[in-house]
């Protein structure tokens, strides 16, 4: 288990568990944002937060899995597979966003809040260690 001490910070950060903690926080923040969106009593707003959150969490999970695979076997072929996975992930996320806006007609502002789930999780995780 590798531990890192950040200069100026007395808390030890377990790097291997940090990504898992962020993944757990994703779902907690997703549920909080979804609950808050219910106060607007608008299906478009709640659907925007839910769809955006699921897209965001799905992209984070995909990226996390790709990075873990590459780090297990760090050779040139693993790097190329990661690059391919990265491009496929961006295409899938772009397609999902297009479908959410063009077909499902979700509220774009609510979609942005849903897409911010991972950003909020990283912010909360960072603030916990400061």
C-alpha positions in Angstrom: 0.0 0.0 0.0 1.6 3.2 -1.2 1.1 6.3 1.0 2.0 9.8 0.0 2.6 12.8 2.3 1.6 16.0 0.6 3.9 18.9 1.6 2.2 21.2 4.0 -0.6 18.7 4.7 -0.2 16.3 7.7 -2.8 13.8 6.5 -1.6 10.7 4.7 -3.5 10.0 1.5 -4.0 6.4 0.4 -3.8 6.8 -3.4 -5.2 3.4 -4.1 -8.3 4.0 -2.1 -8.8 7.6 -3.3 -10.4 6.7 -6.6 -12.7 4.3 -4.9 -13.7 7.0 -2.4 -14.5 9.4 -5.2 -16.6 6.7 -6.9 -18.6 6.2 -3.7 -19.0 10.0 -3.3 -20.3 10.1 -6.9 -23.4 8.2 -5.9 -24.0 10.1 -2.7 -23.8 13.4 -4.5 -25.9 12.0 -7.4 -28.6 11.1 -4.9 -28.5 14.5 -3.2 -28.7 16.4 -6.5 -31.6 14.1 -7.7 -33.4 14.7 -4.4 -33.0 18.4 -4.8 -34.2 18.4 -8.4 -37.5 16.8 -7.2 -38.4 20.2 -5.5 -38.9 21.7 -8.9 -41.6 19.2 -9.7 -40.5 19.3 -13.3 -39.8 16.0 -15.1 -37.4 17.7 -17.6 -35.3 19.1 -14.7 -35.2 15.8 -12.7 -34.6 13.8 -15.9 -31.7 16.3 -16.8 -30.0 15.8 -13.4 -30.5 12.0 -13.5 -29.3 11.6 -17.1 -26.4 14.0 -16.6 -25.4 12.2 -13.4 -25.5 8.8 -15.0 -23.5 10.0 -18.0 -20.9 11.6 -15.7 -20.6 8.5 -13.4 -20.5 6.2 -16.4 -17.7 8.2 -18.0 -15.7 8.3 -14.7 -16.2 4.5 -14.2 -15.1 3.8 -17.8 -12.0 6.0 -17.4 -11.1 4.5 -14.0 -11.4 0.9 -15.4 -9.2 1.9 -18.4 -6.6 3.4 -16.2 -6.5 0.4 -13.9 -6.0 -2.0 -16.9 -3.2 0.1 -18.3 -1.4 0.4 -15.0 -1.5 -3.4 -14.5 0.4 -3.9 -17.7 2.3 -0.7 -18.5 3.7 -1.5 -22.0 3.3 0.2 -25.4 0.3 -1.9 -26.4 -1.5 -1.1 -23.1 -1.0 2.6 -23.9 -2.5 2.3 -27.3 -5.5 0.4 -25.9 -6.0 3.1 -23.4 -5.9 5.8 -26.2 -8.5 3.8 -28.2 -10.7 3.4 -25.1 -10.3 7.2 -24.4 -11.5 8.0 -27.9 -14.4 5.5 -27.8 -15.4 6.9 -24.4 -15.5 10.5 -25.7 -17.6 9.4 -28.7 -20.0 7.5 -26.4 -20.3 10.4 -24.0 -20.9 12.8 -27.0 -23.6 10.5 -28.4 -25.3 10.2 -25.0 -25.3 13.9 -24.6 -26.7 14.4 -28.1 -29.5 11.9 -27.3 -30.3 13.5 -24.0 -30.7 16.9 -25.5 -32.1 16.2 -28.9 -34.3 13.1 -28.2 -35.1 13.2 -24.4 -35.4 17.0 -24.4 -33.9 17.3 -20.9 -33.3 20.7 -19.4 -29.7 21.8 -20.4 -29.0 23.5 -17.1 -30.2 20.5 -15.1 -28.1 18.3 -17.4 -25.0 20.5 -16.5 -25.7 20.0 -12.8 -26.0 16.3 -13.3 -22.8 16.2 -15.4 -21.0 18.0 -12.5 -21.4 15.1 -10.1 -17.9 13.9 -10.6 -16.5 17.4 -10.3 -18.4 17.9 -7.0 -17.0 14.5 -5.8 -13.4 15.5 -6.6 -14.0 18.9 -4.9 -15.4 17.2 -1.7 -12.5 14.7 -1.7 -10.0 17.5 -2.0 -11.5 19.5 0.7 -11.5 16.6 3.0 -7.7 16.4 2.8 -7.0 20.1 3.2 
